[in-house]
């Protein structure tokens, strides 16, 4: 089916800085710049008691990489010295113990994601030591996933993850064009990606994902066509098609490894996306939320179709847990009461763990309005629609939103029927803009140099 594309002047109009809304409020609008440990512990313990029947998810951040990819916006530590592995795993295990001590019982785990950095920087023996302890208590149906660098993921590592219940693995591909790969300092061949993909499939992974990025420096239409052909030929179960977030004011020199002139314009970038999206649709993939595509049999595809898709700091997920504990440097946690983030320095992280302290430094405690708006934004990001109830905060402030809502309708971004906001098929790429309109934090501030652009 041929997708409908908005006129170029509308695309340019909405190509403004906007949050990705993996959380609401966004991390820049949290209300605890220094999270007092006593306040956090009280909130955490009360929440655990109140939601004792809820399963627990964890995100483990493994920050080390052997080289710097200049497109990357993650918190990472560049080193080729692998002696950092053992003390870091020791610290992660101690942090996990601190959380279990806080509630006075073992934590039962349902969902886990290993991200980075490069999780497969770590040796098989150190990864085994981590997983043996973390997976000591789990539910019957676990949902474990890991990120892998195609050049640094061994068959032995994938066998280990699989033995511990991992069925999902994602490989960061980005683009196959050699000029693009050199510009972003991420060189890997199609043959290597094919090798690890086929190995993962032979081991038994049921969900293999490839991460692609559009809008990268030196990326061309010819190059994106070749990248999509190669990607589709490997038939990954899921494909993430991310917009390159050019935020060098946040990430520093790591995103200054190329000239601004090497970046495609807004219209050019949008054309790259539209081509890639259509190629995936033509190949039988279905759209999942924003930036994600899956084969029809995929659990996330089914969750999208049954309105049960969820979204958290790990991105889209089928898990329904409201408790996501973050372990490791810079890791972000999500709870019914709010959010918390760990310190970003490896040195400081070790220092606090050695003092038997949770390594938190900032967070957020939700207000009633935050929780209401979080629900609406999650519905829009996951299912592209939301219903505004009578006597809600938005309903009581509807006059404030009405001009922007009318403009979205006139531009073909949304339809609205009795206060049900529905993103149109052609408006899906601009769901972030609609969410931002409902976000009072964003409405009060100029978004320049806070977030990447929508396109």
C-alpha positions as CSV (number, residue, x, y, z in Angstrom):
1,X,0.0,0.0,0.0
2,X,1.4,3.4,-1.0
3,X,1.8,5.7,1.9
4,X,0.4,9.3,1.8
5,X,3.0,12.0,2.5
6,X,2.3,15.5,3.7
7,X,3.3,18.4,1.5
8,X,6.9,19.6,1.9
9,X,5.9,23.0,3.4
10,X,4.0,21.1,6.2
11,X,6.9,18.8,6.8
12,X,9.2,21.9,7.2
13,X,6.7,23.6,9.4
14,X,6.8,20.8,12.0
15,X,10.5,20.1,11.7
16,X,11.2,21.6,15.1
17,X,13.0,20.5,18.2
18,X,10.8,18.0,20.1
19,X,11.2,15.3,22.7
20,X,11.2,11.6,21.9
21,X,8.9,11.0,25.0
22,X,10.5,7.8,26.3
23,X,9.4,9.5,29.5
24,X,6.9,12.1,30.6
25,X,8.0,14.6,31.9
26,X,11.2,14.5,29.9
27,X,14.4,14.2,31.8
28,X,15.1,18.0,31.3
29,X,11.9,18.8,33.2
30,X,12.4,16.6,36.2
31,X,11.8,18.2,39.6
32,X,14.6,16.7,41.6
33,X,17.9,17.9,40.3
34,X,19.5,16.3,43.4
35,X,17.4,13.3,44.5
36,X,17.6,13.0,48.3
37,X,18.3,9.4,49.1
38,X,16.0,9.3,52.1
39,X,13.1,10.6,50.0
40,X,13.8,8.1,47.2
41,X,14.0,5.2,49.6
42,X,10.7,6.1,51.3
43,X,9.0,6.4,47.9
44,X,10.6,3.2,46.6
45,X,9.6,1.1,49.7
46,X,6.0,2.5,49.7
47,X,5.6,1.8,46.0
48,X,7.0,-1.7,46.3
49,X,4.5,-2.5,49.1
50,X,1.6,-0.9,47.2
51,X,2.4,-2.7,44.0
52,X,3.8,-6.0,45.5
53,X,2.0,-8.1,42.9
54,X,3.6,-6.2,40.0
55,X,6.5,-7.8,38.2
56,X,9.9,-6.0,38.0
57,X,11.9,-5.0,35.0
58,X,15.5,-3.9,35.0
59,X,17.7,-2.0,32.6
60,X,21.5,-2.7,33.0
61,X,23.8,-0.1,31.5
62,X,27.2,-1.5,30.4
63,X,29.0,1.7,29.3
64,X,32.2,0.5,27.8
65,X,33.1,0.7,24.1
66,X,36.4,0.2,22.4
67,X,35.9,3.1,19.9
68,X,33.7,6.1,19.6
69,X,30.8,6.2,17.1
70,X,30.2,9.9,16.3
71,X,26.5,9.5,15.8
72,X,25.9,8.0,19.3
73,X,24.0,9.9,21.9
74,X,24.4,7.3,24.7
75,X,26.5,7.6,27.9
76,X,29.6,5.6,27.2
77,X,33.2,5.2,28.3
78,X,35.8,4.6,25.6
79,X,38.6,2.1,26.5
80,X,40.4,-0.9,25.2
81,X,41.4,-1.9,28.7
82,X,39.3,-4.9,29.7
83,X,40.4,-5.0,33.3
84,X,37.5,-2.6,33.9
85,X,35.1,-5.5,33.5
86,X,35.4,-7.3,36.8
87,X,35.1,-4.3,39.1
88,X,32.1,-3.0,37.1
89,X,30.3,-6.3,37.4
90,X,31.1,-6.4,41.1
91,X,29.5,-2.9,41.4
92,X,26.4,-3.9,39.5
93,X,25.9,-6.9,41.7
94,X,26.3,-4.8,44.8
95,X,23.8,-2.3,43.5
96,X,21.3,-5.1,43.0
97,X,21.9,-6.2,46.6
98,X,21.3,-2.7,47.8
99,X,17.8,-2.7,46.2
100,X,17.0,-6.1,47.7
101,X,18.1,-5.0,51.1
102,X,15.9,-1.9,50.7
103,X,12.7,-4.0,50.5
104,X,14.0,-6.8,52.6
105,X,13.3,-9.6,50.2
106,X,14.6,-11.0,46.8
107,X,13.3,-9.2,43.8
108,X,11.5,-11.3,41.2
109,X,12.5,-10.4,37.7
110,X,10.3,-10.5,34.6
111,X,12.0,-8.3,32.0
112,X,15.6,-7.3,31.5
113,X,17.4,-5.3,28.9
114,X,21.2,-5.0,28.6
115,X,22.2,-1.8,26.8
116,X,25.2,0.5,26.5
117,X,27.8,1.3,25.5
118,X,28.6,-2.1,24.1
119,X,27.2,-5.0,26.3
120,X,29.3,-7.5,24.3
121,X,32.5,-5.6,25.3
122,X,32.3,-7.9,28.3
123,X,33.8,-11.4,28.3
124,X,31.5,-14.4,28.5
125,X,32.8,-15.3,32.0
126,X,32.0,-11.8,33.4
127,X,28.5,-11.8,31.7
128,X,27.8,-15.2,33.2
129,X,28.8,-14.0,36.6
130,X,26.3,-11.1,36.3
131,X,23.5,-13.1,34.9
132,X,23.8,-16.0,37.4
133,X,23.1,-13.6,40.2
134,X,20.6,-11.3,38.5
135,X,18.4,-14.1,37.3
136,X,18.3,-16.0,40.6
137,X,14.6,-15.2,41.0
138,X,12.4,-14.8,37.9
139,X,8.8,-15.2,36.8
140,X,7.8,-18.2,34.5
141,X,7.7,-16.0,31.4
142,X,10.7,-13.8,31.2
143,X,11.3,-11.1,28.5
144,X,15.1,-10.6,28.2
145,X,16.9,-8.7,25.5
146,X,20.4,-7.5,24.7
147,X,22.1,-5.1,22.3
148,X,25.0,-6.4,20.3
149,X,27.7,-4.8,18.1
150,X,28.0,-6.9,14.9
151,X,31.8,-6.7,15.1
152,X,32.1,-7.6,18.7
153,X,29.4,-10.2,19.4
154,X,30.6,-13.8,19.5
155,X,28.7,-17.0,19.0
156,X,29.8,-18.0,22.5
157,X,28.3,-14.8,24.0
158,X,25.0,-15.3,22.1
159,X,24.8,-18.9,23.3
160,X,25.3,-17.7,26.9
161,X,22.5,-15.1,26.7
162,X,20.2,-17.7,25.2
163,X,21.0,-20.1,28.0
164,X,19.8,-17.5,30.5
165,X,16.5,-17.0,28.6
166,X,17.3,-14.2,26.2
167,X,15.2,-14.5,23.0
168,X,15.6,-11.0,21.7
169,X,18.8,-9.5,20.4
170,X,19.3,-6.2,18.5
171,X,22.3,-5.4,16.3
172,X,23.3,-1.8,15.6
173,X,23.7,-1.5,11.8
174,X,22.9,2.2,11.2
175,X,23.9,2.2,7.4
176,X,25.8,0.0,5.0
177,X,27.3,2.9,2.9
178,X,31.1,3.0,3.4
179,X,31.2,6.8,3.3
180,X,28.5,7.0,6.0
181,X,30.2,4.4,8.1
182,X,33.6,6.2,8.0
183,X,31.8,9.5,8.8
184,X,30.2,8.1,11.9
185,X,33.3,5.9,12.8
186,X,31.2,2.7,12.7
187,X,32.6,0.4,10.1
188,X,31.1,-3.0,9.7
189,X,30.4,-5.1,6.6
190,X,27.2,-6.6,5.4
191,X,28.9,-10.0,5.6
192,X,29.6,-9.5,9.3
193,X,26.0,-8.4,10.0
194,X,24.7,-11.4,8.0
195,X,27.0,-13.8,10.0
196,X,25.8,-12.7,13.5
197,X,22.2,-12.6,12.3
198,X,22.3,-16.1,11.0
199,X,24.2,-17.3,14.1
200,X,21.6,-15.8,16.4
201,X,18.8,-17.4,14.3
202,X,20.6,-20.8,14.5
203,X,21.0,-20.6,18.3
204,X,17.2,-20.1,18.7
205,X,16.6,-16.3,19.1
206,X,13.0,-15.7,18.1
207,X,13.3,-11.9,17.8
208,X,16.3,-10.4,15.9
209,X,16.3,-6.7,15.4
210,X,18.4,-4.4,13.3
211,X,18.8,-0.7,14.2
212,X,19.0,1.7,11.2
213,X,19.4,5.4,11.3
214,X,18.3,8.0,8.7
215,X,19.7,11.5,8.4
216,X,23.3,10.5,9.0
217,X,26.2,12.6,7.6
218,X,26.9,11.8,3.9
219,X,23.8,9.7,3.7
220,X,22.2,9.7,0.2
221,X,19.1,8.3,-1.5
222,X,21.3,5.8,-3.4
223,X,22.9,4.7,-0.2
224,X,19.7,4.3,1.7
225,X,18.2,2.2,-1.1
226,X,21.2,-0.2,-0.9
227,X,21.0,-0.3,2.9
228,X,17.3,-1.2,2.8
229,X,17.9,-3.9,0.2
230,X,20.6,-5.5,2.3
231,X,18.5,-5.2,5.5
232,X,15.4,-6.8,4.0
233,X,17.4,-9.6,2.5
234,X,18.4,-10.7,6.0
235,X,14.7,-10.6,7.1
236,X,15.2,-9.4,10.7
237,X,12.1,-9.8,12.8
238,X,12.1,-6.2,14.0
239,X,13.6,-3.1,12.5
240,X,14.2,0.2,14.3
241,X,14.4,3.2,11.9
242,X,15.6,6.0,14.0
243,X,16.0,9.6,13.1
244,X,19.6,10.8,13.7
245,X,19.4,13.1,16.7
246,X,22.0,15.9,16.1
247,X,22.5,17.3,19.5
248,X,26.2,18.2,19.8
249,X,25.4,20.8,22.5
250,X,24.4,17.9,24.7
251,X,26.9,15.2,23.6
252,X,30.0,17.3,22.9
253,X,32.8,16.4,20.6
254,X,31.4,13.0,19.8
255,X,28.9,14.5,17.4
256,X,31.4,17.0,16.0
257,X,33.3,14.4,14.0
258,X,31.9,15.7,10.7
259,X,30.8,19.0,9.1
260,X,27.3,20.3,9.4
261,X,27.3,20.5,5.6
262,X,27.5,16.7,5.6
263,X,24.1,16.4,7.1
264,X,21.0,16.1,4.8
265,X,18.5,18.9,4.9
266,X,15.2,18.5,6.5
267,X,13.4,17.7,3.2
268,X,16.2,15.4,2.1
269,X,16.1,13.6,5.5
270,X,12.4,13.2,5.3
271,X,12.7,11.7,1.8
272,X,15.2,9.2,3.1
273,X,12.7,8.1,5.8
274,X,9.8,7.9,3.4
275,X,11.7,5.7,1.0
276,X,12.9,3.4,3.8
277,X,9.5,3.2,5.4
278,X,7.8,2.3,2.0
279,X,10.5,-0.3,1.3
280,X,9.7,-2.0,4.7
281,X,5.9,-1.8,4.1
282,X,6.4,-3.3,0.6
283,X,8.5,-6.1,2.2
284,X,5.6,-7.1,4.5
285,X,6.7,-5.3,7.7
286,X,4.1,-3.5,9.7
287,X,4.5,-0.1,11.5
288,X,4.9,-0.3,15.3
289,X,4.5,3.0,17.1
290,X,7.1,5.6,16.0
291,X,10.2,4.5,14.2
292,X,9.7,0.7,14.6
293,X,8.6,-2.0,12.2
294,X,8.0,-5.7,12.7
295,X,6.9,-8.8,10.9
296,X,3.2,-9.7,11.4
297,X,4.0,-12.6,13.8
298,X,6.2,-10.5,16.1
299,X,4.9,-10.0,19.7
300,X,5.4,-6.2,19.4
301,X,3.4,-6.1,16.2
302,X,0.6,-8.1,17.8
303,X,0.7,-5.8,20.9
304,X,0.4,-2.8,18.5
305,X,-2.6,-4.3,16.8
306,X,-4.3,-5.2,20.1
307,X,-3.7,-1.9,21.8
308,X,-1.4,-3.4,24.4
309,X,1.9,-1.9,23.4
310,X,3.8,-0.1,26.2
311,X,6.7,2.4,26.2
312,X,9.4,3.2,28.7
313,X,13.1,4.2,28.7
314,X,14.0,1.0,26.9
315,X,11.6,2.1,24.1
316,X,8.6,0.1,22.9
317,X,7.9,-3.1,24.9
318,X,5.2,-5.7,25.4
319,X,5.9,-5.8,29.2
320,X,3.3,-4.3,31.5
321,X,5.4,-3.8,34.6
322,X,5.2,-0.4,36.2
323,X,8.6,-0.9,38.0
324,X,11.8,-0.5,36.0
325,X,15.0,-0.5,38.1
326,X,18.1,1.0,36.4
327,X,21.4,-0.5,37.3
328,X,24.8,0.9,36.3
329,X,26.3,4.2,35.2
330,X,23.6,6.7,34.0
331,X,20.8,4.1,34.1
332,X,17.3,5.5,34.4
333,X,14.6,3.9,36.5
334,X,10.8,4.3,36.2
335,X,8.3,3.8,39.1
336,X,4.7,4.6,39.7
337,X,5.8,7.5,41.8
338,X,8.3,9.0,39.2
339,X,11.8,8.5,37.9
340,X,15.4,8.3,39.1
341,X,18.8,8.4,37.3
342,X,22.2,7.1,38.4
343,X,25.4,9.2,38.3
344,X,27.0,9.4,34.9
345,X,30.7,9.1,35.9
346,X,32.2,5.6,36.2
347,X,34.5,6.8,38.9
348,X,31.7,8.4,40.9
349,X,29.5,5.3,40.4
350,X,32.2,3.0,41.9
351,X,32.8,5.5,44.7
352,X,29.2,5.5,45.8
353,X,28.8,1.7,45.5
354,X,31.9,1.2,47.6
355,X,30.3,3.4,50.3
356,X,27.2,1.1,50.2
357,X,25.1,3.9,48.7
358,X,22.6,3.8,45.9
359,X,24.3,5.8,43.1
360,X,21.4,8.2,42.3
361,X,21.7,11.8,41.6
362,X,18.5,13.1,40.0
363,X,14.9,12.2,39.6
364,X,11.2,13.2,39.5
365,X,8.1,12.8,41.7
366,X,4.9,12.9,39.7
367,X,2.1,15.2,40.4
368,X,-1.5,14.2,39.6
369,X,-1.3,16.3,36.4
370,X,1.9,14.6,35.4
371,X,0.3,11.2,35.7
372,X,-2.7,12.2,33.6
373,X,-0.6,13.7,30.8
374,X,1.9,10.7,31.0
375,X,-1.1,8.5,30.1
376,X,-2.2,10.6,27.2
377,X,1.3,10.9,25.8
378,X,1.9,7.1,26.1
379,X,-1.3,6.4,24.3
380,X,-0.4,8.8,21.5
381,X,3.2,7.4,21.2
382,X,2.0,3.7,21.3
383,X,-1.4,3.7,19.6
384,X,-1.6,7.2,17.9
385,X,-4.9,8.1,19.7
386,X,-6.2,9.2,23.1
387,X,-9.5,10.2,24.6
388,X,-9.8,13.4,26.6
389,X,-12.1,12.7,29.5
390,X,-14.5,15.3,31.0
391,X,-13.2,17.2,34.0
392,X,-9.6,16.1,33.3
393,X,-6.8,18.6,33.4
394,X,-6.7,18.8,29.6
395,X,-10.4,19.3,29.4
396,X,-10.3,22.1,31.9
397,X,-7.6,23.8,29.9
398,X,-9.0,22.9,26.5
399,X,-9.1,26.5,25.4
400,X,-5.3,26.7,25.8
401,X,-4.8,23.7,23.4
402,X,-7.6,24.5,21.0
403,X,-5.6,26.8,18.5
404,X,-2.8,24.2,18.2
405,X,-5.2,21.3,17.9
406,X,-7.1,23.2,15.1
407,X,-3.9,23.8,13.3
408,X,-2.9,20.1,13.4
409,X,-6.4,19.2,12.0
410,X,-6.0,21.8,9.2
411,X,-2.6,20.5,8.3
412,X,-3.7,16.8,8.2
413,X,-1.7,15.7,11.2
414,X,-4.7,14.7,13.4
415,X,-8.4,14.2,13.3
416,X,-10.6,15.0,16.4
417,X,-14.0,13.6,17.2
418,X,-15.7,14.5,20.5
419,X,-12.2,15.1,22.0
420,X,-10.7,11.9,20.8
421,X,-7.4,12.8,19.2
422,X,-6.4,10.5,16.4
423,X,-3.1,10.8,14.5
424,X,-3.6,10.4,10.8
425,X,-1.5,7.8,8.8
426,X,0.5,10.6,7.2
427,X,0.7,12.5,10.5
428,X,2.4,9.6,12.4
429,X,6.0,11.0,11.9
430,X,4.9,14.1,13.8
431,X,3.3,12.4,16.8
432,X,6.1,14.0,18.9
433,X,4.8,17.4,17.9
434,X,1.3,16.6,19.0
435,X,2.5,15.3,22.3
436,X,4.6,18.4,22.8
437,X,1.4,20.5,22.4
438,X,-0.1,18.7,25.3
439,X,3.1,19.1,27.4
440,X,3.0,22.2,29.6
441,X,6.7,21.9,30.3
442,X,7.5,22.1,26.6
443,X,5.0,24.8,26.0
444,X,6.6,27.1,28.5
445,X,10.1,26.8,27.0
446,X,11.9,27.5,23.8
447,X,13.0,24.1,22.5
448,X,16.1,25.1,20.7
449,X,19.1,23.2,22.0
450,X,17.0,21.0,24.2
451,X,16.0,18.3,21.8
452,X,16.7,17.0,18.3
453,X,14.3,18.0,15.5
454,X,11.2,16.0,14.6
455,X,12.5,15.2,11.1
